[in-house]
Amino acid sequence: MTKFNWVINAMDCIKNEGDLSDVVVVIHWTYVAEKEGFTSSVYGTCSMPLPSGENFTPYEDLTKDQVVGWLVSALDVEEMEENLDKQIDLLINPIIVSLPLPFEN
């Protein structure tokens, strides 16, 4: 079974947006898959819409779970998981290999 893990690398913020401060507008993320001792990952960024006053969480109160929830809502996680699984399967059972040369140079 493949284990998946989100890594939040950084978040770009607008310092002041109306009455709000430190508003997250871009999330830099890595999604990591691990299976049978092999790992594969994908890195990306995701733009966030500007929040309204009622759905704003101050930067210092954000949790990883909340930020991951934003990413899950915005990205095609199922497709990413399928692609990461395929990458690991190719590491476990490669279809292209480099063989030693059958001659001396």
C-alpha positions as CSV (number, residue, x, y, z in Angstrom):
1,M,0.0,0.0,0.0
2,T,1.3,3.4,-0.9
3,K,1.6,6.1,1.8
4,F,1.1,9.7,0.8
5,N,2.3,12.8,2.6
6,W,2.0,16.5,2.0
7,V,5.0,18.8,2.7
8,I,4.3,22.5,2.7
9,N,7.5,24.2,1.6
10,A,6.5,27.8,1.8
11,M,3.5,30.2,1.6
12,D,3.6,33.5,-0.2
13,C,1.5,36.2,1.4
14,I,0.3,39.7,0.7
15,K,1.3,41.8,3.7
16,N,-1.9,43.9,3.7
17,E,-5.1,43.3,1.9
18,G,-7.8,45.7,3.1
19,D,-8.3,45.0,6.8
20,L,-6.5,41.7,6.6
21,S,-2.7,41.1,6.9
22,D,-0.4,38.2,5.8
23,V,-2.9,36.8,3.4
24,V,-1.8,33.5,1.8
25,V,-1.9,33.8,-2.0
26,V,0.5,31.0,-3.2
27,I,1.3,27.7,-1.5
28,H,4.5,25.9,-2.5
29,W,4.0,22.1,-1.8
30,T,5.5,18.7,-2.4
31,Y,3.4,15.5,-2.4
32,V,5.4,12.5,-1.5
33,A,4.5,8.8,-2.1
34,E,6.3,5.9,-0.4
35,K,5.9,2.2,-1.2
36,E,8.1,-0.8,-0.5
37,G,11.1,1.4,0.4
38,F,10.8,3.5,-2.8
39,T,9.7,7.1,-2.9
40,S,8.4,9.5,-5.6
41,S,7.3,13.0,-5.3
42,V,5.8,15.9,-7.2
43,Y,6.4,19.6,-6.4
44,G,4.1,22.5,-7.3
45,T,2.5,25.8,-6.4
46,C,-1.1,26.6,-6.0
47,S,-2.6,30.1,-6.1
48,M,-5.2,30.8,-3.5
49,P,-8.2,33.2,-4.0
50,L,-8.4,36.2,-1.7
51,P,-10.5,35.4,1.4
52,S,-13.4,37.4,2.6
53,G,-13.5,38.6,6.2
54,E,-15.6,35.7,7.4
55,N,-13.5,32.9,6.0
56,F,-10.1,34.4,6.9
57,T,-7.8,32.6,9.4
58,P,-4.8,34.7,10.7
59,Y,-1.5,33.4,9.4
60,E,-0.2,32.5,12.8
61,D,-3.4,30.4,13.4
62,L,-3.2,28.3,10.2
63,T,-2.6,24.6,10.6
64,K,-1.1,22.2,8.2
65,D,-4.4,20.3,8.0
66,Q,-6.2,23.5,7.0
67,V,-3.6,24.3,4.3
68,V,-3.7,20.7,3.0
69,G,-7.5,21.0,2.8
70,W,-7.1,24.0,0.5
71,L,-4.7,22.0,-1.7
72,V,-7.0,19.0,-1.8
73,S,-9.9,21.3,-2.8
74,A,-7.9,22.9,-5.6
75,L,-5.8,20.0,-7.0
76,D,-6.6,16.7,-8.7
77,V,-5.1,14.6,-5.9
78,E,-6.5,11.3,-7.3
79,E,-4.6,11.8,-10.6
80,M,-1.4,12.8,-8.7
81,E,-1.6,9.6,-6.6
82,E,-2.1,7.5,-9.7
83,N,1.0,9.1,-11.4
84,L,3.1,8.7,-8.2
85,D,2.1,5.1,-7.9
86,K,3.1,4.5,-11.5
87,Q,6.5,6.1,-11.0
88,I,7.1,3.9,-8.0
89,D,6.0,0.8,-9.9
90,L,8.5,1.7,-12.6
91,L,11.2,1.9,-10.0
92,I,10.3,-1.5,-8.6
93,N,9.8,-3.1,-12.0
94,P,11.7,-1.0,-14.6
95,I,10.9,-1.5,-18.3
96,I,14.1,0.3,-19.4
97,V,17.4,-0.6,-18.0
98,S,21.1,0.3,-18.8
99,L,23.0,-2.9,-19.4
100,P,26.8,-3.2,-19.3
101,L,28.3,-2.9,-22.8
102,P,28.9,-6.3,-24.5
103,F,32.3,-5.1,-25.7
104,E,35.3,-3.1,-24.5
105,N,35.9,0.5,-25.6
